[in-house]
Amino acid sequence: MIFLKEKPSRIMITLKNKGPMYLSKIAKETDTTYVYVTNLMRTLAARRWVIIEEKGKYRVARLTEDGIELAKIISEIYDKEKG
């Protein structure tokens, strides 16, 4: 995809499809590093697209309503590109 960054898009689509996930599981399933996911989640949370919840020593990310809408748009763009 030329206009959308692949890793953030893949992460948003994964969260849309699978629901709330541990950050470490997001990293594993999207073939990115935990540090990358952590930094991205911080940015997405600041824009109110995700909510990060503490579950003991682990952190879980889930999309907000705005995040779900954004992920749907990203998913539609990827689907059209694959055509």
N, C-alpha and C positions, 0 to 999 in steps of 0.2 A: 504494500500500500504506500503510495507516494505521499499522501497528505496527512495520514495518521501514523503516529509512532506505533510500532508493532507491539512492544512489550506492554505499555499501559493499556492498549486496546485489548490485548489478549487477557490481561488481568481483569479488566472490567467485564468482559464477556464471560469469563469463568465465574466471577461472582454472581452475575445475572443468572447463569444457568444452574449453578450449584448452591446458591444461597450463602449464608454466613460460613466463613471458613477461618481456621487458624492461619496466621501469617506464614508460618513455616510450610503449611500445606499448599498455600497459594504459590509460594516460591517453587515448591517441588512440581506442582502440576503445570506451571507455566514456564518451566525451565529457566527461571531467573534466580538471582541470589536473594537470600533473606534480607540483606542490607538494602538491596534495590527495592524490594517490596515494602520494607519499613519506611524508607524515604518517600516512596510514592504514596503510601497510605497517609502519611503526614500531610502531603500536599493535597490529596483528595479530601481529607477530613477538613482542612482549612477552607476548601471550596464547598463544603457540606454535601459532598457526593457519597461519602462513606462515613460510617460511625465505627469507631474502634472501641471495643469493650474488653475489659480485663476479666479473664477467667483463670483465677489463681495466678500462676506465673506466666500464663500464655495470654496472647492477645488475639481476639477474633474481630474480623472486619465484616461488615454487612453494608449493603448499598442502602442509601436513603431513597425516598421517592424520586428525587431529582436524579440521583445516581442511576436508578433503574431506567428512567427515561433516556438518559445519556447512553447507557449500555445498549438499549434497544436500537438507538440510532446508529451507534457504532456497528452493531451486529448486522443491521440492514445494509450498511455500506459495504461491509465485508461480503455479505451474501451476494450483492449485486456485482461486486468485482469478480467473484468466482464464477458468476453467471452461468 
